[in-house]
Amino acid sequence: MLFRRGADRLERLPVAGIDTAAFANFFDRLEKSGGGGPLPAILASHPAPQERSAMLRAHPGAATSPALDAGDWESLKAICAAPK
């Protein structure tokens, strides 16, 4: 299977204001929440979360600001909590 690593290109994260440690934490949480089951189809062509987390932790980035401000974060949480 061809893995897509372009989205993880480390030089793009600081430009986008994304901290590599925070991004690594996301993949750690994703791995823990998966319960050992298969990843969602959208992530099936990407490296495993633990591989991505390790890569990000090996290249710490400069301090950055959060990807979302408080209002955007609340909106995202509301969208994710909305009944389907």
Backbone torsions as a table, in degrees:
resi	resn	phi	psi	omega
1	MET	NA	135.8	177.7
2	LEU	-80.3	123.0	178.9
3	PHE	-94.1	143.8	178.6
4	ARG	-98.5	111.8	179.9
5	ARG	-108.6	-6.1	-177.8
6	GLY	-57.3	-36.0	-179.3
7	ALA	-68.0	-20.3	-178.6
8	ASP	-95.8	8.4	-177.6
9	ARG	-59.3	119.2	-169.7
10	LEU	-64.0	-29.8	-178.6
11	GLU	-69.3	-19.5	179.9
12	ARG	-80.1	-25.5	-176.0
13	LEU	-64.5	-50.9	179.3
14	PRO	-62.1	-35.7	178.4
15	VAL	-61.9	-36.5	178.7
16	ALA	-84.0	-3.7	-179.8
17	GLY	77.7	25.4	-179.4
18	ILE	-104.1	125.7	178.3
19	ASP	-78.1	131.9	-178.5
20	THR	-62.6	-35.2	179.0
21	ALA	-65.4	-41.3	178.7
22	ALA	-65.8	-38.5	178.6
23	PHE	-66.5	-40.6	176.6
24	ALA	-62.2	-41.5	177.7
25	ASN	-59.9	-37.8	176.9
26	PHE	-58.7	-46.3	-179.1
27	PHE	-68.3	-33.2	174.9
28	ASP	-62.4	-45.5	179.4
29	ARG	-65.7	-39.0	178.1
30	LEU	-60.6	-43.8	179.8
31	GLU	-63.2	-45.1	-178.9
32	LYS	-66.7	-35.0	-177.5
33	SER	-79.4	-14.0	-176.8
34	GLY	-71.8	-19.1	179.7
35	GLY	61.1	21.9	179.1
36	GLY	81.0	-2.2	-180.0
37	GLY	-80.8	178.6	179.9
38	PRO	-68.5	151.2	176.2
39	LEU	-71.8	156.9	174.5
40	PRO	-57.1	150.1	-176.8
41	ALA	-53.3	-35.6	-178.1
42	ILE	-63.3	-23.9	179.9
43	LEU	-101.9	-0.7	-174.4
44	ALA	-63.5	-27.5	-178.8
45	SER	-94.9	10.3	-179.7
46	HIS	-107.9	159.5	174.9
47	PRO	-58.8	156.0	-179.9
48	ALA	-61.4	148.9	-178.9
49	PRO	-54.0	-40.5	-179.1
50	GLN	-65.8	-32.8	176.9
51	GLU	-68.2	-41.4	-179.2
52	ARG	-68.2	-40.8	178.5
53	SER	-61.2	-46.1	-179.9
54	ALA	-61.8	-41.5	179.4
55	MET	-62.4	-43.9	-179.1
56	LEU	-66.7	-40.1	-179.6
57	ARG	-68.6	-26.4	178.5
58	ALA	-73.9	-14.7	-178.2
59	HIS	-131.8	73.0	-178.6
60	PRO	-61.3	141.2	-179.0
61	GLY	-100.4	173.2	177.6
62	ALA	-72.0	159.7	177.5
63	ALA	-59.3	137.8	-178.9
64	THR	-135.7	175.4	176.3
65	SER	-93.8	161.5	178.6
66	PRO	-58.5	149.7	179.4
67	ALA	-66.9	-31.1	179.7
68	LEU	-122.5	141.3	172.6
69	ASP	-80.1	174.8	-174.1
70	ALA	-57.7	-41.7	-179.7
71	GLY	-66.5	-43.0	178.2
72	ASP	-65.2	-38.3	179.4
73	TRP	-63.5	-43.5	178.5
74	GLU	-63.6	-39.7	177.4
75	SER	-63.6	-43.1	179.1
76	LEU	-63.3	-43.2	178.5
77	LYS	-62.1	-39.4	178.8
78	ALA	-65.7	-39.6	178.3
79	ILE	-64.0	-44.0	-177.7
80	CYS	-69.3	-26.5	-179.5
81	ALA	-88.2	-10.1	-176.5
82	ALA	-63.4	136.3	177.5
83	PRO	-63.9	148.4	-178.4
84	LYS	-95.4	NA	NA
